[in-house]
Amino acid sequence: MTALLEVRGATKSYGAVRALDGASLEVAPAEVVALLGDNGAGKSTLIKAIAGVHRLDGGEIAVDGRPVVLRSPTEARRLGIETLHQDLSLFDNLSARANFHIGREPCRPRWLGRLGLLDERAMTREWTAHLERTRTRMDDPDGEVGVLSGGQRQAVAVLRAVAFASRLVILDEPTAALGLREAGKVLDLVRSLPEQGVAVLLISHNLEHVAQVADRAVVLRQGRVVGQAAPTPDNHERLVSMIVGAHGSMAATVDEGGQ
Amino acid sequence: MSGLRESLTLPAPERGERGLEGRWTRLALRVVEAGPILILLLLAAAMTALSPFFLTGRNLTNLGFQTSIVAVLALGQLLVILTRGIDLSVGAVVALSGVLGGIVAGAPIADGAGGGLAVIAAMGLAGLAVGAANGLILVKGRVMNPFIVTLGTLSIVRGLALVISDAETVTGLPAAVGTLGTGKLGPVPVPAVLVVALAALAWVLLARTQWGRWIYAVGGNPEGARRMGIPVDRVLMSVYVLCGLAAGIAGLLVAGRTNAGSPNAGQLLELDAITAVIIGGASFFGGRGSVANVVAGALIIGVIRNGLNLLDVTPFWQLVAIGSLVIVSLELDVLRGHLERRLKVGRAEASS
């Protein structure tokens, strides 16, 4: 089976800092892959490249086996890839509903293009359908996002990323600002995505959460993939040592075993 | 989706707030948001009480003439300020548009039937061109500081207006320009009709179109807007072009009113426009502001000037009054932020 997403030898530098140093990664269709790594390991840089936010200096990205050049987030979206960024990319001055549709508001008449009038009815339809699908309740969808609590803001951003993805959702720390219960619900949501044929690339510092949802964990250190393993409780310590870089030889063994 | 019940629940604000206090915070927020219109009504009521002339037809017609120029400029400025920008060049554009209109009126192109139209088009195009230059320098030049960019173009445009007019006032504008500046439809000044039409267009753009929503998005979170696939550069470009066009139209009104194009016209009008937007409750930090409130902001300036004139107060006090209102408006913006934070705290406590 061809991989849904394939990254080969990705490199990216910010000035003298080498954020990615030949990282390679594969995600199969409807697979949940966790991307682990310490701060500065290059996780965010890698997913920003896949999301079309930054361009790689070197290496290539392929979707469905075809090499793609992602020049902008719009191009990634067109391929069915949605991203929850760590900063949430919410608009505090707009309502939850407006945030949900931002950048792809349905308009009418069509020939007016972007100067078309917002199709409120279509937006309401999409919004309610999505809430039903994810069994979410939101009582004040027209209130500004800026006055929501941290957890609610995160929920809005997660919903938006999940709603429009047809192939792959990239989630950068989706449970970071959430309480125990909400985190559990977001994880439920993540687990339900493969059923709809959507793959997930998940970044999380919480190995417990990773163990609950991911089929496979890939560890990034200093811009390279240093190993991978199933995120079972048994592998917990091995994953941690790969992340922090202790017992380098052991990490190498696991790496070989995993390939 | 088996096993997924009520995956996420975002509680309603009413439950999130602590009863009465939350309700008061909401109410206060509403009042602050309607601030400019309330201030306008209060001012108008005060002037009516203080001067028997204020609420006469003749005076209101005057008020319409006086306010329309600032209102047109403020509508353009609002678009720019919504994106966290500012356009200081609009006063100079008023001058350039005026002298250019005079020069085109004297050229062979303006002879014959379509002459007036050619002059009007040239004046609008002058504004459009300066707006496009502002936008291009900002977006392509990667100088992300609109204050400095438009400070530069202010000087350039004023200089150009003086150069092409030899620093002389140009006369001989076509009748159509005069009508736009001084005409009346019944008791209603033509420029006021123009303001209403432009305000309606701006309202549709901002409140009803996708592009308008993107203008708010770019002001609210520029980086986020890029990530969500919004063509940020094109949005920025468009607001400067539209602001320039508004300045060109204001130039038409000024030239029509004085029946001449003066290279010295419009000095400090950019500050009036910005003042109207700020008094109109738009946030200087972008992403917040409405057309109705900004028109109210322009009217507030007009009512203060007109009313204090009627009351025989020296014009110097007008400056003091308008300046004070700017400070009050900023404080209202701060107060709104404070009220919103209070709502947020209330909600976080309730949801935990």
Interface residues (C-beta under 8 A of the other chain):
Chain A: A51 V53 S72 P73 T74 R77 T83 H85 D87 L88 S89 L90 F91 D92 N93 L94 A96 A98 I102 G103 R104 E105 C107 R114 L115 G116 L117 L118 R133 T134 R135 T136 R137 M138 D139 D140 G143 E144 G146 V147 L148 S149 G150 G151 Q152 A155 V156 V158 L159 G179 E182 K185 V186 D188 L189 S192 E195
Chain B: M1 G3 L4 R5 E6 S7 L8 T9 L10 P11 A12 P13 R15 G16 V204 L205 R208 T209 Q210 W211 R213 W214 Y216 A217 G219 G220 N221 E223 G224 A225 R226 R227 M228 G229 I230 G287 R288 E340 L343 K344 R347 A348 S351 S352
